[in-house]
Structures are given as C-alpha cells and as structure tokens.
Amino acid sequence: MTYEPQSGAAGGKHRRPCGFCRIHPADLRDRETGLVWCLGCASDLIHTGDPITDYEEFDTGDRYGDLLARHGSGLYTAFRRRGGPGRPYPGQA
C-alpha cells in the first residue's frame, strides 16, 4: 500500500500520521513493508535491533540516516547479561 497525497494537500506525504503511534507525522517510509514511521518510533526500532534499512525520507535531509550512523545499525546488538557472577538470569532458579 502506498500513500499518494491528494491534489492541493499542503505539505505532501509527511502530513500522514505515523503508522505505529498515530500521534506524530510520518517522517519516512519503509520501502520493504510500505509502513510509514515517525522519527521517534523509527529510532526505537534501531534500539531494539530491528532498524529500517531500506527507507525513503519524506523531507529533505537524512535525519534517520544520521540516527543510524550515531547509534549503529542495530543489526549486531550485543546483549549484556543481566545477572552478575554467580547470579542467574531473571526467571531461572
């Protein structure tokens, strides 16, 4: 599903709300899934290890690309163990 702005729509594609939070205006579109994301929700995807790698930004500039560069791609996230030496993981006896 792609979004085409109606004729005469002020602002173009970025006036569509984020497909996840529905609060903020969409800043980019995932070309793989067709979903639109605001910058906040898209940056959360980076931190959870599932970044959008093939995207189109609606406005000029590459703000999401800057986030990817600053926080890493998230594809190779190293998870730290929660317990310490001699302490089990949560939920283990």
Stockholm file with secondary structure:
# STOCKHOLM 1.0

chainA/1-93         MTYEPQSGAAGGKHRRPCGFCRIHPADLRDRETGLVWCLGCASDLIHTGDPITDYEEFDTGDRYGDLLARHGSGLYTAFRRRGGPGRPYPGQA
#=GR chainA/1-93 SS CCCCCCTTCTTGGGGSBCTTTSSSBCCEEETTTCCEECHHHHHHHHHHTCCCCSEEESSSSCHHHHHHHHHCCSTTCCCCCSSCTTCCCTTCC
#=GC SS_cons        CCCCCCTTCTTGGGGSBCTTTSSSBCCEEETTTCCEECHHHHHHHHHHTCCCCSEEESSSSCHHHHHHHHHCCSTTCCCCCSSCTTCCCTTCC
//
